[in-house]
Amino acid sequence: MTSTPHSPHLPTQATATAQPELPSSLNSSQILRGQKTVEIAHGEQRYTLRITRDNKLILTK
């Protein structure tokens, strides 16, 4: 079996078959834990995530 030298211009098998990383996924019930609102700290900022009467999510600063 003969090996071929690696070419810097051709993708390796690892990069050619690499899949993009999917974002993490959480269910809203994991975040809200039975509450209608939850406060989220992001750096120095505070945000409020709340569920509406129409069962939609709103994130406000």
Secondary structure by P-SEA (a helix, b strand, c coil): ccccccccccccccccccccccccccccccccccccbbbbbcccbbbbbbcccccbbbbcc
